[in-house]
Amino acid sequence: MGKTRTQRAAEMRERIDCYFEQRREEGRFPTEAGMLLALELSEEEYLRLGEDRLFRKEFERARLARMDWLENQMVTESGRASGCMNALKQEKNGGYADKAASREQRLVICLAGVGRGAAD
């Protein structure tokens, strides 16, 4: 008899955790592409599995782990802040946005009551 979706998702979590542990031991960032290679998944399979709630939960957990790694590197490792921020701006690593770039500012000048005949 085949495995249930829950069992397959639990196995996926174990394989993802193994990948992250291997990268931790190597001192390397756990990329999404590296994870797919380790899981032997094509991008198409990854997207298809991501439509399933149980697998999506595991992939979201992996994305949060990548964000955690990058955020910690930014504040603990000298000289890595800009590289980590560039990676965090990628949707697959968090989708961060610069505050200044994402906020529109407007200056409105009201001219009512100004000029010749305005007091009439």
C-alpha positions as CSV (number, residue, x, y, z in Angstrom):
1,M,0.0,0.0,0.0
2,G,1.3,3.5,-0.8
3,K,2.2,6.2,1.6
4,T,-0.3,8.8,2.6
5,R,0.2,12.5,1.7
6,T,1.0,13.2,5.4
7,Q,3.7,10.5,5.4
8,R,5.2,11.8,2.2
9,A,5.1,15.4,3.5
10,A,6.9,14.2,6.7
11,E,9.6,12.5,4.6
12,M,9.9,15.8,2.6
13,R,10.5,17.7,5.9
14,E,13.2,15.2,6.9
15,R,14.9,15.5,3.5
16,I,14.7,19.3,3.7
17,D,16.1,19.3,7.2
18,C,19.0,17.0,6.1
19,Y,19.8,19.5,3.2
20,F,19.8,22.4,5.6
21,E,22.0,20.5,8.1
22,Q,24.5,19.6,5.3
23,R,24.7,23.3,4.3
24,R,25.1,24.4,7.9
25,E,28.1,22.0,8.3
26,E,29.6,23.3,5.0
27,G,29.0,27.0,6.1
28,R,27.0,27.5,2.9
29,F,23.7,29.3,2.3
30,P,20.9,26.8,1.7
31,T,19.5,28.1,-1.6
32,E,16.2,27.1,-3.1
33,A,17.9,25.7,-6.2
34,G,20.3,23.7,-4.0
35,M,17.3,22.3,-2.1
36,L,15.6,21.3,-5.3
37,L,18.7,19.5,-6.5
38,A,19.1,17.7,-3.1
39,L,15.4,16.7,-3.2
40,E,15.8,15.6,-6.8
41,L,12.8,17.8,-7.8
42,S,12.3,19.7,-11.0
43,E,10.9,23.2,-10.8
44,E,7.7,21.9,-12.3
45,E,7.4,19.2,-9.6
46,Y,8.2,21.8,-6.9
47,L,5.4,24.1,-8.1
48,R,3.0,21.2,-8.4
49,L,3.8,19.9,-4.9
50,G,3.5,23.5,-3.6
51,E,-0.2,23.5,-4.5
52,D,-0.8,20.8,-1.9
53,R,-1.3,22.3,1.6
54,L,0.9,19.8,3.4
55,F,3.9,20.2,1.0
56,R,3.4,24.0,0.8
57,K,3.7,24.1,4.6
58,E,7.1,22.3,4.3
59,F,8.3,24.6,1.5
60,E,7.2,27.7,3.5
61,R,9.2,26.4,6.5
62,A,12.2,26.1,4.2
63,R,11.8,29.6,3.0
64,L,11.6,30.9,6.6
65,A,14.8,29.0,7.4
66,R,16.5,30.7,4.5
67,M,15.3,34.1,5.7
68,D,16.5,33.2,9.2
69,W,20.0,32.3,7.9
70,L,20.3,35.5,5.9
71,E,19.0,37.8,8.7
72,N,21.4,36.3,11.2
73,Q,24.3,36.6,8.7
74,M,23.4,40.3,8.2
75,V,23.8,41.1,11.9
76,T,26.5,38.8,12.9
77,E,29.0,38.6,10.0
78,S,30.9,41.8,9.1
79,G,30.7,42.7,5.5
80,R,27.8,40.5,4.5
81,A,24.9,42.9,5.1
82,S,24.4,44.1,1.5
83,G,24.8,40.6,0.0
84,C,22.3,39.2,2.4
85,M,19.8,42.0,1.8
86,N,20.0,41.5,-1.9
87,A,19.2,37.8,-1.4
88,L,16.4,38.7,1.0
89,K,14.8,40.9,-1.7
90,Q,14.2,37.9,-3.8
91,E,10.7,36.6,-3.4
92,K,11.9,33.0,-2.7
93,N,14.0,34.3,0.3
94,G,11.5,36.7,1.8
95,G,10.7,39.4,-0.8
96,Y,11.9,42.2,1.4
97,A,11.5,45.8,0.0
98,D,13.4,48.9,0.7
99,K,11.2,51.2,2.7
100,A,12.1,54.3,0.5
101,A,11.4,52.4,-2.7
102,S,8.1,51.1,-1.6
103,R,6.6,54.3,-0.2
104,E,5.2,57.0,-2.4
105,Q,5.5,60.5,-1.0
106,R,3.4,63.4,-2.3
107,L,3.5,67.2,-1.6
108,V,0.1,68.9,-2.1
109,I,0.1,72.7,-2.2
110,C,-3.3,74.3,-1.8
111,L,-3.5,77.6,-3.5
112,A,-7.1,78.5,-2.6
113,G,-7.3,82.1,-1.3
114,V,-3.9,83.1,-2.8
115,G,-3.5,85.7,-5.5
116,R,-5.2,88.7,-7.0
117,G,-8.9,88.8,-6.2
118,A,-8.7,85.9,-3.7
119,A,-10.0,88.1,-0.8
120,D,-13.1,89.2,-2.8
